[in-house]
Amino acid sequence: MKKLLIGMILTIIIFCNNFIEPYAKENDVSDYLTYQEIIMSSGKLIKNWTQAEWDELLDNTETHFFGVYIVVENQNVQASYIASVKECMENTGNTDITLDVNYSVETNTKVSFSSSGSVSASGSGTLNKIKAEASAKAGVEYNNSTTTSTKETRKLSITVEPNSQYMVVTKGSLSVTNGVVELYRFWIRVCYGCFEIVTLQSQYAELEKRSL
């Protein structure tokens, strides 16, 4: 009897570890979270959701017996973004300055997955199922070929006029899909959180001029 009880306890511990541990890791910080600005045509990124909005989404989800369940809040919403200022050049002199600038841009589609709550984007195993199901429901392709980005280096010759400032800014377009994901085991919600899939569609460099 004692051995049977110990065996049952060990089985429960192994079961819990197999299903919960992959989620108990820090979230992956995807590239798009470092962008200076993302302007969606509608909806919000999950980092901008209020606690009230987050609670409302969770309250409206149904209880389930077993498996992964996903509610999509924003699906393939188009957005523009400013990634970063690559170069910033000032000319406080009296003559023109000519500079050669090297910069890189993304040249193919890239998909980033991020999450919050107890569902972590940096886990493995069962998390891949969540990514696959979330992507399928959102109509987004999420696989190794789309998550590996290629960067192209380009060269730009810039003439900076007196008393002016030039900046090379990387901009582009993307689409955003986000929502709520929950994992149930025998009517118990063992973990839950928000998920977000951002598909980079284009990126380019823009030259901006300002007077000093």
Backbone as JSON, one array per atom type, in Angstrom:
{
  "sequence": "MKKLLIGMILTIIIFCNNFIEPYAKENDVSDYLTYQEIIMSSGKLIKNWTQAEWDELLDNTETHFFGVYIVVENQNVQASYIASVKECMENTGNTDITLDVNYSVETNTKVSFSSSGSVSASGSGTLNKIKAEASAKAGVEYNNSTTTSTKETRKLSITVEPNSQYMVVTKGSLSVTNGVVELYRFWIRVCYGCFEIVTLQSQYAELEKRSL",
  "N": [[0.83, -1.21, 0.0], [1.92, 1.21, 0.8], [3.96, 1.5, -1.1], [2.41, 1.74, -3.36], [1.12, 4.16, -2.89], [3.3, 5.93, -2.85], [4.12, 5.58, -5.47], [1.92, 6.67, -6.85], [2.07, 9.35, -6.06], [4.55, 10.08, -7.17], [3.9, 9.76, -9.86], [1.98, 11.79, -10.19], [3.58, 14.03, -9.71], [5.43, 13.88, -11.85], [3.64, 14.11, -13.96], [2.64, 16.72, -13.58], [5.0, 18.21, -13.85], [5.68, 17.7, -16.51], [3.7, 19.01, -17.91], [3.44, 21.59, -16.92], [5.93, 22.79, -16.3], [7.31, 23.56, -18.76], [6.23, 26.07, -19.18], [6.99, 27.75, -17.2], [8.97, 29.76, -17.52], [11.01, 32.61, -18.4], [9.66, 35.16, -20.52], [10.11, 35.31, -24.07], [11.82, 37.92, -25.62], [10.85, 39.36, -28.32], [12.01, 40.73, -31.47], [10.34, 42.84, -32.38], [9.37, 44.05, -30.1], [11.26, 45.82, -29.36], [11.03, 47.92, -31.05], [10.68, 51.4, -31.81], [8.16, 52.51, -32.23], [4.88, 51.3, -32.88], [2.14, 51.45, -34.92], [-1.05, 50.53, -34.95], [-3.81, 49.8, -37.13], [-6.18, 49.24, -35.92], [-7.25, 48.16, -32.64], [-4.94, 46.92, -30.06], [-1.5, 46.35, -29.07], [-0.48, 43.65, -26.92], [1.07, 44.55, -24.83], [0.06, 47.0, -24.32], [-2.44, 46.6, -23.31], [-4.92, 47.18, -20.83], [-5.3, 46.28, -17.35], [-7.96, 45.84, -16.81], [-9.02, 45.27, -19.37], [-7.64, 42.93, -19.94], [-8.59, 41.25, -17.86], [-11.29, 41.15, -18.55], [-11.27, 39.76, -21.0], [-10.35, 37.26, -20.14], [-12.42, 36.55, -18.38], [-14.48, 36.14, -20.13], [-13.89, 33.8, -21.42], [-14.45, 30.29, -22.01], [-14.82, 27.43, -19.8], [-12.95, 24.42, -20.04], [-12.42, 20.89, -20.69], [-9.99, 19.52, -21.44], [-6.89, 20.3, -22.98], [-5.61, 22.82, -25.36], [-6.79, 26.08, -25.63], [-7.92, 28.85, -27.51], [-8.57, 32.28, -27.85], [-9.01, 34.67, -30.21], [-8.29, 38.04, -30.3], [-7.45, 40.29, -31.85], [-7.03, 40.03, -35.26], [-4.67, 39.56, -37.69], [-4.19, 42.35, -38.02], [-3.36, 45.26, -39.72], [-0.38, 47.25, -39.55], [1.88, 50.0, -39.12], [5.35, 50.78, -38.57], [8.1, 52.19, -36.72], [11.28, 51.27, -36.56], [13.97, 51.86, -35.67], [16.43, 54.48, -35.18], [18.96, 54.57, -37.31], [21.23, 56.04, -38.06], [22.49, 59.23, -37.09], [23.26, 62.4, -38.01], [24.93, 65.45, -37.63], [25.62, 68.72, -38.81], [27.35, 71.36, -37.95], [28.96, 73.14, -39.08], [30.29, 75.27, -41.75], [30.42, 74.25, -44.27], [29.47, 71.69, -46.67], [29.1, 68.24, -45.66], [30.01, 65.06, -46.65], [28.92, 61.8, -46.25], [29.29, 58.25, -46.06], [27.01, 55.79, -45.44], [26.32, 52.74, -43.89], [23.71, 50.4, -43.62], [21.26, 48.04, -42.43], [18.46, 46.07, -43.56], [15.44, 44.14, -43.17], [14.78, 41.53, -45.42], [12.95, 39.58, -45.95], [9.91, 37.83, -45.09], [9.18, 37.69, -41.66], [8.26, 36.03, -38.69], [7.27, 36.73, -35.44], [6.85, 35.51, -32.12], [5.28, 36.21, -29.11], [4.53, 36.4, -25.57], [2.57, 36.66, -22.52], [1.88, 36.43, -18.95], [1.35, 33.17, -17.49], [1.95, 31.58, -19.6], [4.68, 30.95, -21.46], [6.84, 32.31, -23.93], [9.33, 31.29, -24.31], [9.57, 28.66, -23.81], [9.47, 25.07, -24.44], [8.64, 22.02, -26.17], [5.42, 21.25, -25.31], [4.7, 23.85, -25.7], [5.22, 24.4, -28.35], [3.01, 23.34, -29.55], [1.06, 25.13, -28.74], [1.93, 27.44, -30.07], [1.62, 26.57, -32.71], [-1.16, 26.04, -32.84], [-2.22, 28.53, -32.16], [-1.24, 30.06, -34.26], [-2.44, 28.79, -36.46], [-5.16, 29.23, -35.97], [-5.19, 31.96, -36.12], [-4.62, 32.34, -38.74], [-1.99, 32.51, -39.55], [1.17, 31.64, -40.79], [3.43, 29.73, -39.06], [6.49, 28.68, -38.79], [9.76, 27.14, -39.07], [10.88, 28.25, -41.37], [9.73, 30.74, -41.67], [10.4, 32.06, -39.39], [13.03, 32.57, -39.41], [14.95, 35.21, -40.13], [16.29, 37.25, -42.78], [18.85, 39.54, -43.28], [19.72, 42.39, -45.17], [22.48, 44.21, -46.17], [22.98, 47.6, -46.92], [24.24, 50.45, -48.75], [24.54, 53.95, -48.36], [25.0, 57.18, -49.61], [25.37, 60.29, -48.19], [24.83, 63.77, -48.19], [25.41, 66.15, -45.91], [24.13, 69.17, -45.19], [25.18, 72.53, -44.18], [24.34, 73.53, -40.82], [22.32, 71.64, -40.39], [20.57, 68.53, -39.76], [20.7, 65.09, -40.35], [18.92, 62.02, -40.45], [18.9, 58.5, -40.59], [16.29, 56.42, -40.73], [14.75, 53.37, -39.91], [11.88, 51.95, -41.2], [8.59, 50.44, -41.71], [6.1, 47.91, -42.55], [3.73, 45.75, -40.92], [1.84, 42.93, -39.63], [-0.47, 42.23, -37.01], [-1.48, 39.79, -34.72], [-3.3, 38.85, -31.94], [-4.34, 37.59, -28.67], [-6.02, 35.52, -26.24], [-4.75, 32.68, -24.56], [-5.25, 29.45, -23.2], [-4.52, 26.64, -21.12], [-5.9, 23.6, -20.36], [-6.26, 20.92, -18.03], [-8.1, 18.27, -17.29], [-10.43, 19.79, -16.47], [-9.09, 21.74, -15.08], [-7.51, 24.82, -15.17], [-4.38, 25.08, -15.95], [-2.44, 26.84, -16.86], [-2.26, 30.12, -18.27], [-2.54, 32.97, -20.46], [-1.64, 35.85, -22.49], [-1.18, 35.87, -26.02], [0.85, 36.81, -28.8], [1.33, 37.36, -32.18], [3.45, 38.59, -34.52], [3.87, 39.57, -37.77], [6.38, 40.45, -39.81], [6.32, 42.42, -42.63], [7.47, 44.26, -44.42], [10.4, 46.31, -44.74], [12.22, 49.33, -44.72], [14.61, 51.96, -45.36], [14.53, 55.34, -44.41], [15.31, 58.66, -45.19], [15.63, 61.45, -43.17], [15.41, 64.96, -42.74], [16.41, 67.72, -40.74], [16.4, 71.07, -39.55], [18.94, 72.73, -37.7]],
  "CA": [[0.0, 0.0, 0.0], [2.82, 2.35, 0.9], [4.63, 1.63, -2.38], [1.41, 2.21, -4.31], [0.9, 5.58, -2.61], [4.49, 6.63, -3.33], [4.07, 5.54, -6.93], [0.9, 7.62, -7.3], [2.59, 10.7, -5.83], [5.57, 10.32, -8.18], [3.21, 9.92, -11.14], [1.37, 13.13, -10.21], [4.67, 15.01, -9.83], [5.93, 13.81, -13.22], [2.58, 14.65, -14.82], [2.61, 18.18, -13.43], [6.23, 18.77, -14.41], [5.67, 17.58, -17.96], [2.74, 19.92, -18.54], [3.5, 22.96, -16.4], [7.28, 23.32, -16.27], [7.72, 24.29, -19.96], [5.67, 27.42, -19.22], [7.5, 28.52, -16.07], [10.23, 30.38, -17.95], [10.85, 34.0, -18.78], [9.16, 35.37, -21.88], [11.04, 35.68, -25.12], [11.65, 39.31, -26.04], [10.98, 39.35, -29.78], [12.58, 41.96, -32.04], [9.4, 43.94, -32.55], [9.16, 44.72, -28.82], [12.28, 46.86, -29.22], [10.74, 48.99, -32.0], [10.34, 52.66, -31.17], [6.73, 52.78, -32.32], [4.04, 50.48, -33.75], [0.83, 52.09, -35.03], [-2.01, 49.59, -35.5], [-5.0, 50.42, -37.71], [-7.22, 49.05, -34.9], [-6.79, 47.28, -31.58], [-3.74, 47.26, -29.31], [-0.54, 45.32, -28.7], [-0.81, 43.18, -25.57], [1.8, 45.34, -23.83], [-0.74, 48.2, -24.06], [-3.72, 46.25, -22.72], [-5.09, 47.51, -19.42], [-5.65, 45.13, -16.52], [-9.4, 45.62, -16.97], [-9.22, 44.61, -20.66], [-7.1, 41.58, -19.79], [-9.52, 40.51, -17.0], [-12.53, 40.94, -19.29], [-11.04, 38.69, -21.96], [-10.3, 35.98, -19.41], [-13.74, 36.25, -17.82], [-15.38, 35.73, -21.22], [-13.5, 32.5, -21.98], [-15.19, 29.14, -21.47], [-14.07, 26.38, -19.11], [-12.86, 23.23, -20.88], [-11.97, 19.67, -20.03], [-8.59, 19.15, -21.7], [-6.29, 20.82, -24.2], [-5.26, 24.23, -25.54], [-7.92, 26.85, -26.16], [-7.44, 30.15, -27.93], [-9.53, 33.3, -28.27], [-8.3, 35.71, -30.96], [-8.86, 39.37, -30.09], [-7.13, 41.04, -33.07], [-6.55, 39.06, -36.24], [-3.99, 40.1, -38.87], [-4.4, 43.8, -38.1], [-2.23, 45.93, -40.37], [0.26, 48.28, -38.74], [3.16, 50.56, -39.56], [6.25, 50.87, -37.42], [9.43, 52.8, -36.79], [12.12, 50.33, -35.83], [15.05, 52.53, -34.95], [17.24, 55.47, -35.88], [20.23, 53.9, -37.6], [22.32, 57.03, -38.06], [22.09, 60.61, -36.84], [24.44, 63.2, -38.36], [24.75, 66.89, -37.53], [26.66, 69.55, -39.4], [27.29, 72.71, -37.38], [29.97, 73.95, -39.77], [29.87, 76.15, -42.84], [30.52, 73.55, -45.56], [28.8, 70.39, -46.73], [29.83, 67.04, -45.25], [29.5, 63.87, -47.33], [29.16, 60.6, -45.46], [28.79, 56.97, -46.54], [26.34, 55.11, -44.32], [25.9, 51.35, -44.09], [22.59, 50.02, -42.77], [20.68, 46.75, -42.82], [17.0, 45.96, -43.51], [14.91, 42.78, -43.33], [14.41, 41.36, -46.82], [11.95, 38.54, -46.12], [8.9, 37.76, -44.04], [9.62, 37.11, -40.39], [7.18, 35.94, -37.73], [7.71, 36.72, -34.04], [5.83, 35.07, -31.16], [5.53, 36.71, -27.76], [3.44, 36.05, -24.66], [2.62, 37.15, -21.15], [1.2, 35.53, -18.04], [2.07, 31.94, -17.19], [2.32, 30.93, -20.86], [5.92, 31.59, -21.84], [7.27, 32.14, -25.33], [10.68, 30.75, -24.37], [9.54, 27.25, -23.43], [9.63, 24.1, -25.51], [7.71, 20.9, -26.02], [4.01, 21.53, -25.5], [4.56, 25.23, -26.16], [5.18, 24.39, -29.82], [1.61, 23.08, -29.91], [0.34, 26.39, -28.55], [2.31, 28.31, -31.18], [1.03, 26.05, -33.94], [-2.61, 26.21, -32.79], [-2.51, 29.97, -32.2], [-0.94, 30.51, -35.61], [-3.45, 28.25, -37.37], [-6.43, 29.92, -35.74], [-5.02, 33.35, -36.55], [-4.34, 32.37, -40.16], [-0.59, 32.89, -39.72], [2.09, 30.52, -40.91], [4.51, 29.84, -38.08], [7.4, 27.54, -38.86], [11.16, 27.53, -39.07], [11.25, 29.04, -42.53], [9.28, 32.13, -41.54], [10.93, 32.69, -38.19], [14.44, 32.9, -39.66], [14.97, 36.41, -40.96], [17.49, 37.55, -43.53], [19.1, 40.98, -43.33], [20.51, 42.82, -46.32], [23.23, 45.43, -45.88], [22.97, 48.54, -48.04], [25.12, 51.62, -48.57], [23.89, 55.19, -48.74], [25.87, 58.34, -49.56], [24.55, 61.4, -47.72], [25.46, 65.08, -48.06], [24.81, 66.89, -44.8], [24.32, 70.6, -45.43], [25.46, 73.3, -42.96], [23.25, 73.79, -39.88], [21.23, 70.68, -40.58], [20.73, 67.2, -39.17], [20.1, 64.02, -41.14], [18.76, 60.75, -39.75], [18.45, 57.33, -41.35], [15.32, 55.75, -39.87], [14.16, 52.17, -40.5], [10.42, 51.88, -41.04], [8.02, 49.34, -42.48], [4.74, 47.48, -42.26], [3.61, 44.42, -40.33], [0.49, 42.6, -39.19], [-0.5, 41.8, -35.61], [-2.57, 38.93, -34.25], [-3.13, 38.54, -30.52], [-5.51, 37.07, -27.98], [-5.85, 34.79, -24.98], [-4.53, 31.24, -24.69], [-5.39, 28.74, -21.94], [-4.24, 25.21, -21.15], [-6.71, 22.88, -19.37], [-6.05, 19.51, -17.76], [-9.17, 17.72, -16.46], [-11.2, 20.93, -16.0], [-8.24, 22.67, -14.32], [-6.72, 25.73, -16.01], [-3.04, 25.0, -15.35], [-1.72, 28.06, -17.2], [-2.99, 30.97, -19.2], [-1.85, 34.2, -20.75], [-1.9, 36.46, -23.78], [-0.19, 35.56, -27.04], [0.91, 37.81, -29.87], [2.12, 36.95, -33.35], [3.69, 39.75, -35.38], [4.48, 39.2, -39.05], [7.06, 41.56, -40.49], [6.02, 42.35, -44.05], [8.42, 45.06, -45.2], [11.24, 47.24, -43.99], [13.0, 50.18, -45.59], [15.27, 53.08, -44.68], [14.05, 56.64, -44.85], [16.2, 59.76, -44.81], [14.9, 62.6, -42.64], [16.25, 66.14, -42.58], [15.92, 68.74, -39.82], [17.26, 72.22, -39.38], [19.44, 72.89, -36.33]],
  "C": [[0.86, 1.26, 0.0], [3.52, 2.6, -0.44], [3.67, 2.18, -3.44], [1.17, 3.71, -4.15], [2.07, 6.42, -3.1], [4.51, 6.7, -4.85], [3.08, 6.53, -7.5], [1.39, 9.05, -7.17], [3.64, 11.05, -6.88], [4.95, 10.54, -9.56], [2.6, 11.3, -11.29], [2.43, 14.2, -10.41], [5.2, 15.05, -11.25], [4.92, 14.42, -14.19], [2.58, 16.18, -14.79], [3.84, 18.82, -14.06], [6.21, 18.78, -15.93], [4.78, 18.65, -18.61], [2.88, 21.37, -18.09], [4.89, 23.56, -16.52], [7.69, 24.06, -17.54], [7.23, 25.74, -20.0], [6.26, 28.31, -18.13], [8.87, 29.11, -16.38], [9.96, 31.81, -18.35], [10.42, 34.13, -20.24], [10.29, 35.73, -22.84], [10.77, 37.13, -25.52], [11.91, 39.37, -27.54], [11.46, 40.71, -30.27], [11.59, 43.12, -32.05], [9.12, 44.67, -31.24], [10.18, 45.82, -28.58], [12.04, 48.03, -30.18], [10.34, 50.26, -31.25], [8.84, 52.91, -31.16], [6.06, 51.8, -33.26], [2.65, 51.09, -33.73], [-0.12, 51.12, -35.72], [-3.22, 50.33, -36.05], [-6.21, 50.26, -36.79], [-6.66, 48.12, -33.84], [-5.5, 47.77, -30.94], [-2.79, 46.07, -29.24], [-0.83, 44.89, -27.27], [-0.07, 43.97, -24.5], [1.04, 46.61, -23.47], [-2.12, 47.89, -23.5], [-3.76, 46.7, -21.26], [-5.44, 46.24, -18.64], [-7.13, 44.8, -16.67], [-9.7, 44.89, -18.29], [-8.77, 43.16, -20.61], [-8.06, 40.71, -18.98], [-10.82, 40.19, -17.74], [-12.4, 39.8, -20.3], [-11.03, 37.33, -21.27], [-11.66, 35.58, -18.87], [-14.7, 35.73, -18.88], [-15.0, 34.4, -21.86], [-14.26, 31.38, -21.29], [-14.25, 28.19, -20.73], [-14.1, 25.12, -19.95], [-12.29, 22.05, -20.09], [-10.47, 19.44, -20.19], [-8.12, 19.83, -22.97], [-6.01, 22.31, -24.18], [-6.44, 24.94, -26.19], [-7.51, 28.3, -26.37], [-8.6, 31.05, -28.33], [-8.74, 34.42, -28.93], [-9.02, 37.04, -30.77], [-8.65, 40.24, -31.32], [-6.48, 40.09, -34.06], [-5.99, 39.76, -37.48], [-4.3, 41.59, -39.09], [-3.16, 44.46, -38.7], [-1.69, 47.07, -39.5], [1.51, 48.79, -39.45], [4.06, 50.71, -38.34], [7.49, 51.69, -37.76], [10.32, 51.92, -35.93], [13.17, 51.04, -35.01], [15.67, 53.62, -35.81], [18.62, 54.86, -36.08], [21.42, 54.84, -37.52], [21.73, 58.4, -37.78], [23.32, 61.49, -37.02], [24.11, 64.68, -38.31], [25.93, 67.61, -38.19], [26.5, 70.98, -38.88], [28.31, 73.65, -38.04], [29.39, 74.79, -40.88], [29.93, 75.5, -44.21], [29.8, 72.22, -45.49], [29.72, 69.28, -46.23], [29.19, 65.86, -45.98], [29.91, 62.63, -46.55], [28.6, 59.38, -46.18], [28.25, 56.19, -45.35], [25.97, 53.7, -44.72], [24.76, 51.03, -43.12], [22.02, 48.69, -43.27], [19.17, 46.79, -42.68], [16.62, 44.48, -43.67], [14.42, 42.63, -44.78], [13.41, 40.23, -47.03], [10.98, 38.55, -44.95], [9.46, 37.08, -42.8], [8.44, 37.11, -39.42], [7.76, 35.86, -36.33], [6.56, 36.31, -33.15], [6.22, 35.58, -29.79], [4.34, 36.36, -26.89], [3.62, 36.72, -23.32], [1.83, 36.2, -20.27], [2.02, 34.28, -17.81], [2.38, 31.12, -18.43], [3.55, 31.65, -21.39], [6.29, 31.3, -23.28], [8.65, 31.52, -25.44], [10.73, 29.27, -23.99], [9.73, 26.34, -24.63], [8.57, 23.02, -25.34], [6.29, 21.3, -26.33], [3.79, 22.96, -25.99], [4.5, 25.3, -27.68], [3.76, 24.14, -30.32], [0.79, 24.35, -29.78], [0.65, 27.34, -29.7], [1.62, 27.88, -32.47], [-0.48, 26.3, -33.97], [-2.99, 27.68, -32.87], [-2.31, 30.49, -33.61], [-2.02, 30.05, -36.59], [-4.77, 28.99, -37.22], [-6.37, 31.36, -36.21], [-4.77, 33.46, -38.05], [-2.92, 32.8, -40.47], [0.26, 31.64, -39.83], [3.23, 30.71, -39.92], [5.36, 28.59, -38.14], [8.82, 28.06, -38.97], [11.53, 28.44, -40.24], [10.83, 30.5, -42.38], [9.84, 32.8, -40.3], [12.42, 33.02, -38.34], [14.5, 34.08, -40.62], [16.31, 36.56, -41.66], [17.67, 39.06, -43.6], [20.03, 41.31, -44.5], [21.19, 44.15, -45.96], [23.27, 46.32, -47.12], [23.84, 49.75, -47.7], [24.44, 52.86, -49.11], [24.88, 56.35, -48.59], [25.02, 59.57, -49.26], [25.4, 62.68, -47.67], [24.71, 65.86, -46.99], [25.15, 68.37, -44.97], [24.6, 71.34, -44.12], [24.19, 73.56, -42.14], [22.03, 72.89, -40.11], [21.59, 69.34, -39.95], [20.02, 66.2, -40.06], [20.03, 62.75, -40.29], [18.32, 59.67, -40.74], [17.58, 56.5, -40.41], [14.77, 54.52, -40.58], [12.69, 52.11, -40.14], [9.9, 50.68, -41.81], [6.59, 49.05, -42.1], [4.76, 46.07, -41.7], [2.14, 44.15, -40.03], [0.57, 41.99, -37.79], [-1.71, 40.92, -35.36], [-2.31, 38.63, -32.78], [-4.44, 38.07, -29.89], [-5.13, 36.37, -26.7], [-5.66, 33.31, -25.26], [-4.59, 30.61, -23.3], [-5.1, 27.26, -22.13], [-5.01, 24.54, -20.01], [-6.28, 21.43, -19.27], [-7.13, 19.05, -16.79], [-9.91, 18.83, -15.71], [-10.38, 21.95, -15.21], [-7.44, 23.52, -15.31], [-5.33, 25.84, -15.41], [-2.17, 26.19, -15.74], [-2.51, 28.83, -18.23], [-2.19, 32.25, -19.43], [-2.3, 34.78, -22.08], [-0.83, 35.98, -24.76], [-0.26, 36.64, -28.11], [1.82, 37.31, -30.97], [2.23, 38.16, -34.27], [4.43, 39.29, -36.63], [5.07, 40.43, -39.72], [6.87, 41.41, -41.99], [7.0, 43.13, -44.91], [9.23, 45.94, -44.26], [12.08, 48.03, -44.99], [13.64, 51.3, -44.77], [14.78, 54.38, -45.28], [14.99, 57.73, -44.32], [15.38, 60.96, -44.38], [15.85, 63.75, -42.4], [15.59, 67.13, -41.63], [16.92, 69.88, -39.76], [17.69, 72.35, -37.92], [19.1, 74.29, -35.8]]
}
